[in-house]
């Protein structure tokens, strides 16, 4: 076929979950730029912001329209009622609209073959969606590290500097991305996993035993959630780039399936 008739490969489409916020006294939906840039540059995908509006989002439309889902980190916390705990203090930043938009959809999207990458709150959302629980103040527990970001007066890049090592569990999805059994990551969270959700696999742990990465064990497609923030380190961290690149490859494969030029992945 002449080169002029060769159709260029379509970029996969990644829906980036947003937060519901107030902007100029209006309801708005937002995502930090780091996620957009990482999806575009390191994953090689087209980033689309998905509003945290439960009336506007449904799984069938997502399956038809996008090739992957990025569950972003956020200043907000998953409501404790979502995992059967007492309500968080009134001063805690929460996002009920995001909870209502994301949590009911995740198991069905995963079962239908959607690639998922979760970051920070995204890891916690995936855990809660599968029946797990969260510790609302990891730093207050005996023997735990202080995983919070520290002084907010520092320049933003310093928030995302490496803070502690993780142990990568052999044989898992994350181990397939990095050849190193141990690596350094940043840390910007105060909540963490208390009880692991049903059907989830631990992919990495912190030195204090806290779950730092997980996947959906039975899912044949890419499903990975990490407690740290690789989106802010794709410029200087090989592991961060590989996480997004592998996610992008999975999304491209799903795009080929949607286009009818590749077979769907089958379950384990």
Backbone as CSV, one residue per row, in Angstrom:
resi,resn,N_x,N_y,N_z,CA_x,CA_y,CA_z,C_x,C_y,C_z
1,UNK,0.860,-1.193,0.000,0.000,0.000,0.000,0.894,1.240,0.000
2,UNK,0.623,2.217,-0.855,1.440,3.431,-0.853,1.433,4.108,0.504
3,UNK,2.549,4.719,0.844,2.674,5.334,2.162,1.595,6.368,2.414
4,UNK,1.145,7.052,1.343,0.136,8.090,1.513,-1.181,7.541,2.023
5,UNK,-1.404,6.228,1.847,-2.669,5.615,2.255,-2.572,4.883,3.588
6,UNK,-1.399,4.908,4.214,-1.238,4.246,5.502,-1.807,5.146,6.584
7,UNK,-2.757,4.621,7.299,-3.412,5.414,8.337,-2.543,5.435,9.590
8,UNK,-2.218,6.602,10.122,-1.383,6.642,11.334,-2.105,6.010,12.515
9,UNK,-1.319,5.444,13.429,-1.908,4.812,14.610,-2.642,5.855,15.446
10,UNK,-3.818,5.504,15.903,-4.602,6.415,16.730,-4.062,6.427,18.150
11,UNK,-3.934,7.612,18.725,-3.525,7.693,20.126,-4.647,7.158,20.997
12,UNK,-4.317,6.367,22.020,-5.368,5.930,22.943,-5.929,7.114,23.714
13,UNK,-7.142,6.965,24.181,-7.835,8.024,24.918,-7.916,7.621,26.384
14,UNK,-7.425,8.481,27.262,-7.431,8.206,28.700,-8.316,9.231,29.404
15,UNK,-9.310,8.743,30.129,-10.167,9.603,30.943,-9.493,9.834,32.288
16,UNK,-9.278,11.104,32.634,-8.651,11.482,33.893,-9.739,11.941,34.852
17,UNK,-9.888,11.212,35.956,-10.903,11.573,36.941,-10.579,12.947,37.538
18,UNK,-11.588,13.789,37.664,-11.405,15.124,38.235,-11.989,15.202,39.636
19,UNK,-11.703,16.307,40.301,-12.318,16.650,41.582,-13.434,17.664,41.339
20,UNK,-14.462,17.605,42.150,-15.505,18.632,42.114,-15.076,19.745,43.077
21,UNK,-14.918,20.940,42.549,-14.405,22.059,43.326,-15.291,23.285,43.111
22,UNK,-15.001,24.340,43.860,-15.651,25.622,43.622,-14.640,26.567,43.001
23,UNK,-15.012,27.188,41.881,-14.123,28.091,41.168,-14.912,29.342,40.776
24,UNK,-14.461,30.481,41.267,-15.181,31.735,40.994,-16.657,31.625,41.391
25,UNK,-16.905,30.996,42.524,-18.251,30.823,43.074,-19.132,29.894,42.229
26,UNK,-18.511,29.119,41.353,-19.240,28.153,40.538,-18.709,26.748,40.825
27,UNK,-19.572,25.750,40.643,-19.097,24.363,40.677,-18.251,24.119,39.435
28,UNK,-17.100,23.483,39.641,-16.199,23.190,38.529,-15.551,21.827,38.763
29,UNK,-14.871,21.326,37.745,-14.182,20.042,37.826,-12.733,20.261,37.427
30,UNK,-11.808,19.760,38.239,-10.404,20.091,38.010,-9.498,18.883,38.204
31,UNK,-8.342,18.958,37.543,-7.266,17.977,37.728,-5.948,18.722,37.639
32,UNK,-4.967,18.322,38.428,-3.662,18.970,38.390,-2.977,18.710,37.049
33,UNK,-2.172,19.666,36.630,-1.526,19.585,35.321,-0.601,18.376,35.195
34,UNK,0.011,17.965,36.311,0.940,16.838,36.237,0.328,15.590,35.641
35,UNK,-0.941,15.328,35.934,-1.603,14.145,35.383,-1.795,14.273,33.880
36,UNK,-2.203,15.456,33.451,-2.414,15.688,32.023,-1.106,15.518,31.256
37,UNK,-0.049,16.131,31.762,1.245,16.049,31.078,1.782,14.617,31.053
38,UNK,1.635,13.885,32.152,2.151,12.514,32.201,1.395,11.611,31.238
39,UNK,0.081,11.763,31.166,-0.702,10.956,30.225,-0.303,11.268,28.793
40,UNK,-0.130,12.556,28.483,0.196,12.947,27.114,1.617,12.553,26.728
41,UNK,2.578,12.811,27.629,3.983,12.620,27.258,4.488,11.213,27.534
42,UNK,4.259,10.705,28.734,4.825,9.403,29.106,3.946,8.236,28.683
43,UNK,2.621,8.414,28.693,1.721,7.343,28.251,1.412,7.442,26.767
44,UNK,1.699,8.571,26.158,1.440,8.730,24.734,-0.035,8.713,24.383
45,UNK,-0.863,9.182,25.284,-2.308,9.108,25.106,-2.926,10.500,25.060
46,UNK,-4.164,10.553,24.595,-4.933,11.791,24.603,-5.637,11.920,25.939
47,UNK,-5.316,12.933,26.753,-5.972,13.081,28.054,-7.308,13.804,27.924
48,UNK,-8.346,13.223,28.526,-9.660,13.843,28.581,-10.099,13.918,30.030
49,UNK,-10.518,15.090,30.480,-10.940,15.241,31.861,-12.375,14.740,32.022
50,UNK,-12.558,13.856,32.999,-13.863,13.241,33.254,-14.483,13.891,34.477
51,UNK,-15.626,14.545,34.350,-16.207,15.243,35.501,-16.681,14.279,36.579
52,UNK,-16.475,14.678,37.819,-16.963,13.896,38.963,-18.435,14.231,39.180
53,UNK,-19.228,13.824,38.225,-20.654,14.145,38.205,-21.406,12.849,37.938
54,UNK,-21.959,12.204,38.954,-22.547,10.872,38.771,-23.679,10.837,37.751
55,UNK,-24.405,11.949,37.572,-25.493,11.948,36.599,-24.976,11.986,35.163
56,UNK,-23.713,12.372,34.978,-23.164,12.541,33.641,-22.289,11.378,33.185
57,UNK,-21.951,10.471,34.083,-20.976,9.414,33.789,-21.607,8.047,34.003
58,UNK,-21.403,7.146,33.036,-21.862,5.769,33.215,-20.857,4.830,32.555
59,UNK,-20.851,3.589,33.013,-19.826,2.641,32.575,-19.951,2.292,31.098
60,UNK,-21.174,2.171,30.582,-21.342,1.808,29.176,-20.756,2.876,28.263
61,UNK,-21.013,4.139,28.578,-20.472,5.221,27.768,-18.950,5.256,27.843
62,UNK,-18.398,5.029,29.032,-16.948,5.010,29.175,-16.326,3.869,28.374
63,UNK,-16.925,2.700,28.423,-16.388,1.566,27.679,-16.386,1.839,26.178
64,UNK,-17.376,2.587,25.713,-17.457,2.913,24.287,-16.505,4.027,23.879
65,UNK,-16.162,4.903,24.818,-15.500,6.149,24.446,-14.017,6.221,24.756
66,UNK,-13.526,5.493,25.766,-12.142,5.675,26.190,-11.425,4.332,26.272
67,UNK,-10.091,4.432,26.352,-9.246,3.236,26.360,-8.586,2.978,27.700
68,UNK,-8.745,3.881,28.642,-8.150,3.706,29.962,-8.660,4.771,30.908
69,UNK,-8.524,4.502,32.203,-8.969,5.420,33.248,-7.793,5.707,34.180
70,UNK,-7.543,6.998,34.430,-6.562,7.400,35.431,-7.309,7.944,36.633
71,UNK,-7.132,7.296,37.783,-7.710,7.740,39.052,-6.662,8.608,39.739
72,UNK,-6.900,9.890,39.787,-5.895,10.835,40.257,-5.825,10.896,41.776
73,UNK,-4.717,11.437,42.257,-4.640,11.839,43.639,-5.452,13.108,43.849
74,UNK,-5.651,13.475,45.109,-6.501,14.620,45.397,-6.284,15.079,46.834
75,UNK,-6.495,16.362,47.122,-6.505,16.797,48.522,-7.677,16.229,49.308
76,UNK,-8.694,15.731,48.611,-9.887,15.214,49.297,-9.708,13.764,49.711
77,UNK,-10.540,13.341,50.655,-10.514,11.983,51.189,-11.789,11.239,50.819
78,UNK,-11.678,9.947,50.612,-12.865,9.113,50.435,-13.678,9.161,51.732
79,UNK,-14.972,9.381,51.618,-15.827,9.443,52.807,-15.759,8.126,53.568
80,UNK,-15.572,8.210,54.889,-15.424,7.005,55.701,-16.676,6.134,55.682
81,UNK,-17.841,6.734,55.481,-19.076,5.951,55.402,-19.045,4.969,54.238
82,UNK,-18.214,5.268,53.235,-18.121,4.379,52.069,-17.483,3.040,52.420
83,UNK,-16.729,2.985,53.531,-16.154,1.704,53.940,-16.593,1.328,55.358
84,UNK,-17.753,1.849,55.768,-18.382,1.400,56.999,-17.773,1.927,58.265
85,UNK,-17.062,3.059,58.201,-16.433,3.643,59.399,-17.187,4.895,59.824
86,UNK,-16.866,5.372,61.026,-17.469,6.609,61.517,-17.065,7.767,60.618
87,UNK,-17.913,8.767,60.469,-17.603,9.900,59.586,-16.293,10.582,59.952
88,UNK,-15.626,11.115,58.937,-14.421,11.893,59.154,-14.780,13.223,59.805
89,UNK,-13.848,13.879,60.492,-14.139,15.191,61.084,-14.651,16.166,60.033
90,UNK,-15.501,17.079,60.458,-16.104,18.040,59.528,-15.063,18.886,58.809
91,UNK,-13.897,19.066,59.431,-12.838,19.872,58.815,-12.099,19.135,57.695
92,UNK,-12.312,17.836,57.551,-11.615,17.043,56.545,-12.163,17.355,55.154
93,UNK,-11.257,17.565,54.208,-11.676,17.813,52.832,-12.214,16.512,52.232
94,UNK,-13.438,16.556,51.744,-14.063,15.398,51.132,-14.679,15.789,49.797
95,UNK,-15.041,14.798,49.008,-15.598,15.041,47.681,-16.685,14.000,47.415
96,UNK,-17.880,14.205,47.978,-18.953,13.211,47.806,-19.309,12.954,46.351
97,UNK,-19.217,13.977,45.508,-19.547,13.789,44.094,-18.563,12.838,43.427
98,UNK,-17.290,12.969,43.768,-16.308,12.041,43.200,-16.533,10.629,43.723
99,UNK,-16.792,10.492,45.021,-17.094,9.167,45.568,-18.246,8.516,44.806
100,UNK,-19.312,9.291,44.588,-20.504,8.753,43.939,-20.269,8.455,42.465
101,UNK,-19.346,9.177,41.845,-19.057,8.975,40.428,-18.163,7.771,40.180
102,UNK,-17.164,7.597,41.055,-16.098,6.636,40.787,-16.348,5.269,41.416
103,UNK,-16.665,5.240,42.696,-16.672,3.972,43.426,-17.633,2.939,42.850
104,UNK,-18.863,3.296,42.471,-19.764,2.261,41.938,-19.335,1.710,40.577
105,UNK,-18.519,2.471,39.840,-18.171,2.071,38.475,-16.978,1.125,38.390
106,UNK,-16.060,1.215,39.357,-14.760,0.573,39.174,-14.812,-0.938,38.976
107,UNK,-15.498,-1.709,39.826,-15.471,-3.162,39.596,-16.002,-3.562,38.226
108,UNK,-17.059,-2.900,37.760,-17.611,-3.229,36.452,-16.679,-2.867,35.318
109,UNK,-16.011,-1.717,35.416,-15.062,-1.322,34.382,-13.886,-2.296,34.318
110,UNK,-13.372,-2.682,35.480,-12.265,-3.645,35.508,-12.706,-4.974,34.910
111,UNK,-13.898,-5.453,35.299,-14.400,-6.738,34.787,-14.589,-6.705,33.284
112,UNK,-14.886,-5.523,32.738,-15.108,-5.395,31.300,-13.811,-5.189,30.520
113,UNK,-12.670,-5.120,31.229,-11.382,-5.060,30.546,-10.751,-3.697,30.436
114,UNK,-11.251,-2.708,31.169,-10.694,-1.351,31.091,-9.362,-1.275,31.835
115,UNK,-8.277,-0.811,31.201,-7.039,-0.555,31.935,-7.235,0.568,32.952
116,UNK,-6.668,0.388,34.136,-6.820,1.348,35.229,-5.452,1.651,35.820
117,UNK,-5.155,2.949,36.010,-3.998,3.373,36.788,-4.512,4.276,37.896
118,UNK,-4.244,3.914,39.149,-4.662,4.705,40.294,-3.467,5.320,40.991
119,UNK,-3.614,6.567,41.430,-2.537,7.275,42.112,-3.080,7.880,43.404
120,UNK,-2.458,7.567,44.533,-2.756,8.121,45.849,-4.232,7.922,46.205
121,UNK,-5.073,8.952,46.122,-6.499,8.726,46.374,-7.037,7.636,45.445
122,UNK,-6.499,7.556,44.230,-6.945,6.529,43.293,-6.723,5.125,43.812
123,UNK,-5.584,4.890,44.493,-5.348,3.595,45.136,-6.385,3.352,46.217
124,UNK,-6.667,4.370,46.998,-7.633,4.217,48.083,-9.036,3.975,47.544
125,UNK,-9.391,4.630,46.434,-10.689,4.392,45.799,-10.821,2.950,45.333
126,UNK,-9.776,2.441,44.692,-9.841,1.067,44.205,-9.990,0.098,45.372
127,UNK,-9.269,0.350,46.450,-9.368,-0.513,47.622,-10.783,-0.496,48.208
128,UNK,-11.363,0.691,48.347,-12.712,0.802,48.908,-13.740,0.182,47.969
129,UNK,-13.575,0.371,46.661,-14.519,-0.195,45.694,-14.577,-1.711,45.779
130,UNK,-13.484,-2.335,46.223,-13.440,-3.792,46.354,-13.638,-4.247,47.800
131,UNK,-14.206,-3.390,48.624,-14.574,-3.788,49.975,-13.523,-3.584,51.034
132,UNK,-12.426,-2.907,50.708,-11.381,-2.659,51.692,-11.678,-1.444,52.547
133,UNK,-10.841,-1.224,53.546,-11.002,-0.076,54.450,-9.730,0.749,54.473
134,UNK,-9.861,1.976,55.031,-8.747,2.907,55.093,-8.447,3.307,56.532
135,UNK,-7.173,3.546,56.808,-6.717,4.146,58.059,-6.662,5.647,57.823
136,UNK,-7.410,6.409,58.605,-7.531,7.844,58.336,-6.334,8.662,58.777
137,UNK,-5.437,8.133,59.576,-4.262,8.874,60.052,-3.123,7.883,60.267
138,UNK,-2.461,7.523,59.183,-1.401,6.516,59.265,-0.313,6.949,60.237
139,UNK,0.041,8.227,60.232,1.142,8.719,61.059,0.870,8.580,62.554
140,UNK,-0.406,8.420,62.927,-0.760,8.298,64.347,-0.685,6.867,64.853
141,UNK,-0.439,5.907,63.970,-0.399,4.507,64.368,1.010,4.109,64.822
142,UNK,1.125,3.360,65.923,2.447,2.934,66.399,3.217,2.164,65.324
143,UNK,4.466,2.521,65.165,5.330,1.818,64.224,5.214,2.270,62.788
144,UNK,4.323,3.214,62.497,4.161,3.691,61.128,5.040,4.913,60.873
145,UNK,5.442,5.073,59.613,6.135,6.274,59.189,5.145,7.432,59.087
146,UNK,5.679,8.640,59.063,4.858,9.806,58.749,4.911,9.978,57.228
147,UNK,3.827,9.622,56.563,3.790,9.623,55.100,3.320,10.954,54.522
148,UNK,3.082,11.955,55.363,2.578,13.235,54.886,3.668,14.029,54.152
149,UNK,3.237,15.022,53.366,4.167,15.743,52.503,5.046,16.737,53.233
150,UNK,4.681,17.102,54.458,5.523,18.014,55.213,5.180,19.483,54.973
151,UNK,6.167,20.335,55.112,6.004,21.783,55.094,5.461,22.270,53.754
152,UNK,4.285,22.875,53.751,3.676,23.371,52.525,4.309,24.666,52.029
153,UNK,5.211,25.252,52.819,5.878,26.480,52.381,7.052,26.187,51.447
154,UNK,7.454,24.937,51.364,8.540,24.577,50.457,8.092,24.718,49.003
155,UNK,9.024,24.874,48.060,8.667,24.839,46.643,8.011,23.497,46.293
156,UNK,7.036,23.545,45.414,6.270,22.345,45.066,7.155,21.166,44.643
157,UNK,8.191,21.356,43.822,9.011,20.182,43.446,9.573,19.429,44.641
158,UNK,9.831,20.135,45.738,10.375,19.468,46.915,9.340,18.555,47.579
159,UNK,8.062,18.821,47.382,7.037,17.939,47.937,7.161,16.529,47.368
160,UNK,7.633,16.457,46.126,7.611,15.186,45.393,8.978,14.509,45.335
161,UNK,9.904,14.959,46.168,11.193,14.286,46.244,11.034,12.920,46.915
162,UNK,11.959,12.014,46.634,11.905,10.675,47.234,11.964,10.763,48.749
163,UNK,11.119,9.947,49.395,11.031,9.992,50.860,11.387,8.663,51.520
164,UNK,10.985,7.575,50.923,11.275,6.273,51.540,11.327,5.192,50.468
165,UNK,11.879,4.055,50.855,11.966,2.927,49.937,10.649,2.152,49.932
166,UNK,10.435,1.387,48.873,9.368,0.385,48.849,9.976,-0.964,48.487
167,UNK,9.331,-2.000,48.988,9.692,-3.367,48.605,8.687,-3.834,47.568
168,UNK,9.174,-4.177,46.383,8.312,-4.640,45.303,8.132,-6.150,45.430
169,UNK,6.882,-6.592,45.483,6.584,-8.014,45.651,6.919,-8.753,44.356
170,UNK,7.731,-9.819,44.428,8.103,-10.540,43.207,6.888,-11.156,42.510
171,UNK,6.989,-11.224,41.187,5.987,-11.930,40.402,4.739,-11.157,40.074
172,UNK,4.643,-9.898,40.500,3.434,-9.123,40.272,3.545,-8.191,39.079
173,UNK,2.520,-7.356,38.936,2.486,-6.429,37.806,3.562,-5.356,37.944
174,UNK,3.749,-4.820,39.144,4.776,-3.801,39.326,6.168,-4.391,39.138
175,UNK,6.373,-5.625,39.588,7.667,-6.285,39.393,7.985,-6.466,37.913
176,UNK,6.944,-6.579,37.093,7.155,-6.681,35.664,7.538,-5.362,35.021
177,UNK,7.294,-4.259,35.725,7.635,-2.933,35.213,9.030,-2.516,35.636
178,UNK,9.402,-2.844,36.874,10.726,-2.472,37.375,11.519,-3.717,37.741
179,UNK,12.767,-3.807,37.302,13.594,-4.965,37.675,14.122,-4.886,39.091
180,UNK,13.955,-3.751,39.740,14.504,-3.552,41.080,13.526,-4.036,42.140
181,UNK,14.005,-4.829,43.079,13.150,-5.297,44.164,12.866,-4.217,45.185
182,UNK,13.687,-3.157,45.170,13.499,-2.038,46.088,13.795,-0.750,45.343
183,UNK,12.986,0.276,45.571,13.231,1.572,44.952,12.673,2.660,45.848
184,UNK,13.027,3.902,45.550,12.603,5.036,46.353,11.396,5.712,45.718
185,UNK,10.481,6.209,46.572,9.290,6.907,46.083,9.021,8.116,46.969
186,UNK,8.184,9.022,46.469,7.764,10.150,47.290,6.580,9.755,48.164
187,UNK,6.101,10.670,48.979,5.058,10.319,49.947,4.292,11.582,50.331
188,UNK,2.984,11.630,49.968,2.184,12.832,50.200,0.770,12.447,50.638
189,UNK,0.656,11.639,51.661,-0.675,11.196,52.067,-0.716,10.994,53.575
190,UNK,-1.905,11.116,54.141,-2.056,10.818,55.561,-2.959,9.620,55.783
191,UNK,-3.790,9.282,54.788,-4.580,8.060,54.859,-3.852,6.941,54.137
192,UNK,-4.244,5.721,54.442,-3.645,4.569,53.786,-4.543,3.360,53.940
193,UNK,-4.121,2.265,53.351,-4.929,1.049,53.403,-4.848,0.425,54.791
194,UNK,-6.008,0.140,55.337,-6.100,-0.589,56.605,-6.329,-2.068,56.316
195,UNK,-7.427,-2.394,55.612,-7.695,-3.775,55.201,-7.789,-3.811,53.680
196,UNK,-7.065,-4.751,53.082,-7.039,-4.874,51.634,-8.382,-5.378,51.113
197,UNK,-8.835,-4.805,50.001,-10.089,-5.210,49.396,-10.038,-6.625,48.840
198,UNK,-11.205,-7.221,48.662,-11.313,-8.584,48.151,-10.818,-8.654,46.701
199,UNK,-9.986,-9.635,46.413,-9.512,-9.841,45.052,-8.380,-8.935,44.630
200,UNK,-7.841,-8.143,45.565,-6.717,-7.277,45.249,-5.409,-7.936,45.675
201,UNK,-4.370,-7.604,44.958,-3.048,-8.179,45.232,-2.100,-7.061,45.655
202,UNK,-1.341,-7.291,46.712,-0.320,-6.328,47.136,0.857,-6.398,46.167
203,UNK,1.222,-5.236,45.629,2.324,-5.154,44.675,3.593,-4.571,45.292
204,UNK,3.443,-3.780,46.363,4.609,-3.190,47.022,4.205,-2.723,48.411
205,UNK,5.181,-2.677,49.307,4.954,-2.194,50.674,6.055,-1.219,51.069
206,UNK,5.712,-0.336,52.016,6.686,0.585,52.601,7.459,-0.136,53.709
207,UNK,8.538,0.452,54.220,9.286,-0.185,55.318,8.447,-0.443,56.555
208,UNK,7.374,0.327,56.769,6.513,0.103,57.931,5.390,-0.890,57.654
209,UNK,5.405,-1.506,56.463,4.403,-2.505,56.113,3.178,-1.968,55.409
210,UNK,3.048,-0.651,55.275,1.888,-0.073,54.612,1.874,-0.467,53.139
211,UNK,0.696,-0.797,52.623,0.568,-1.149,51.210,0.834,0.092,50.365
212,UNK,1.800,0.002,49.459,2.168,1.118,48.597,1.725,0.924,47.155
213,UNK,1.352,-0.287,46.777,0.863,-0.531,45.425,0.023,-1.798,45.441
214,UNK,-0.994,-1.825,44.558,-1.859,-2.995,44.460,-2.354,-3.144,43.036
215,UNK,-2.912,-4.318,42.752,-3.533,-4.581,41.457,-4.751,-5.463,41.691
216,UNK,-5.570,-5.609,40.644,-6.714,-6.522,40.709,-6.224,-7.879,40.225
217,UNK,-6.215,-8.837,41.111,-5.522,-10.098,40.856,-6.046,-10.831,39.631
218,UNK,-7.345,-10.880,39.424,-7.916,-11.683,38.343,-7.998,-10.946,37.014
219,UNK,-7.667,-9.669,36.992,-7.804,-8.887,35.765,-6.658,-9.196,34.801
220,UNK,-6.959,-9.588,33.566,-5.877,-9.844,32.611,-5.258,-8.563,32.072
221,UNK,-6.007,-7.455,32.083,-5.485,-6.187,31.573,-4.712,-5.462,32.664
222,UNK,-4.096,-4.356,32.291,-3.326,-3.546,33.234,-4.247,-2.963,34.288
223,UNK,-3.988,-3.283,35.530,-4.617,-2.617,36.679,-3.518,-2.432,37.717
224,UNK,-3.195,-1.197,38.013,-2.163,-0.919,38.994,-2.522,0.377,39.704
225,UNK,-2.393,0.381,41.013,-2.596,1.598,41.790,-1.426,1.753,42.744
226,UNK,-0.914,2.985,42.844,0.242,3.258,43.693,-0.103,4.375,44.666
227,UNK,0.495,4.338,45.849,0.204,5.330,46.873,1.040,6.600,46.690
228,UNK,2.111,6.521,45.914,2.953,7.688,45.679,2.517,8.409,44.393
229,UNK,3.308,9.399,43.967,2.919,10.271,42.854,3.945,10.213,41.716
230,UNK,3.832,9.229,40.827,4.764,9.158,39.702,4.520,10.239,38.657
231,UNK,3.319,10.812,38.611,3.005,11.796,37.562,3.898,13.039,37.650
232,UNK,4.403,13.335,38.851,5.245,14.510,39.033,6.726,14.214,38.839
233,UNK,7.053,12.963,38.488,8.458,12.585,38.375,8.779,11.933,37.029
234,UNK,7.900,12.059,36.041,8.187,11.408,34.750,9.400,12.035,34.070
235,UNK,9.771,13.255,34.462,10.923,13.900,33.847,12.260,13.426,34.367
236,UNK,12.295,12.835,35.577,13.587,12.478,36.150,13.609,11.119,36.836
237,UNK,12.554,10.315,36.677,12.478,9.020,37.355,12.081,7.941,36.351
238,UNK,12.976,6.975,36.158,12.716,5.925,35.172,11.494,5.091,35.535
239,UNK,11.301,4.795,36.822,10.143,4.002,37.226,8.846,4.746,36.921
240,UNK,8.812,6.037,37.193,7.616,6.822,36.900,7.285,6.764,35.413
241,UNK,8.293,6.925,34.573,8.057,6.864,33.115,7.577,5.487,32.703
242,UNK,8.167,4.443,33.284,7.770,3.085,32.893,6.337,2.786,33.312
243,UNK,5.914,3.277,34.484,4.533,3.061,34.920,3.567,3.660,33.911
244,UNK,3.803,4.907,33.513,2.894,5.548,32.562,3.029,4.950,31.167
245,UNK,4.248,4.586,30.769,4.424,3.989,29.449,3.713,2.637,29.353
246,UNK,3.805,1.833,30.405,3.136,0.528,30.398,1.625,0.695,30.397
247,UNK,1.145,1.659,31.175,-0.280,1.990,31.155,-0.698,2.429,29.754
248,UNK,0.095,3.279,29.118,-0.216,3.737,27.773,-0.255,2.599,26.769
249,UNK,0.664,1.657,26.899,0.664,0.490,25.998,-0.605,-0.330,26.173
250,UNK,-1.045,-0.488,27.422,-2.281,-1.223,27.682,-3.481,-0.503,27.090
251,UNK,-3.495,0.810,27.194,-4.590,1.599,26.631,-4.573,1.517,25.101
252,UNK,-3.383,1.534,24.502,-3.286,1.400,23.049,-3.805,0.042,22.595
253,UNK,-3.500,-0.999,23.371,-4.014,-2.329,23.045,-5.538,-2.350,23.117
254,UNK,-6.100,-1.731,24.137,-7.563,-1.665,24.217,-8.143,-0.861,23.053
255,UNK,-7.435,0.186,22.627,-7.878,0.943,21.470,-7.941,0.083,20.223
256,UNK,-6.961,-0.813,20.077,-6.987,-1.722,18.919,-8.148,-2.696,19.019
257,UNK,-8.463,-3.119,20.235,-9.621,-3.992,20.431,-10.901,-3.245,20.064
258,UNK,-11.015,-2.011,20.510,-12.217,-1.229,20.204,-12.360,-0.986,18.711
259,UNK,-11.212,-0.872,18.023,-11.234,-0.656,16.581,-11.437,-1.951,15.798
260,UNK,-11.451,-3.073,16.507,-11.663,-4.357,15.858,-10.454,-4.925,15.152
261,UNK,-9.258,-4.458,15.528,-8.059,-4.952,14.863,-7.175,-5.789,15.790
262,UNK,-7.707,-6.111,16.987,-6.988,-6.980,17.918,-8.033,-7.705,18.765
263,UNK,-7.738,-8.950,19.172,-8.686,-9.675,20.018,-8.664,-9.155,21.456
264,UNK,-9.795,-9.252,22.137,-9.880,-8.858,23.529,-9.084,-9.819,24.395
265,UNK,-8.558,-9.316,25.498,-7.837,-10.153,26.453,-8.828,-11.034,27.196
266,UNK,-8.401,-12.219,27.529,-9.268,-13.130,28.280,-8.810,-13.220,29.705
267,UNK,-9.737,-13.587,30.603,-9.430,-13.688,32.020,-8.485,-14.826,32.318
268,UNK,-7.913,-14.776,33.548,-6.988,-15.816,33.989,-7.735,-17.072,34.339
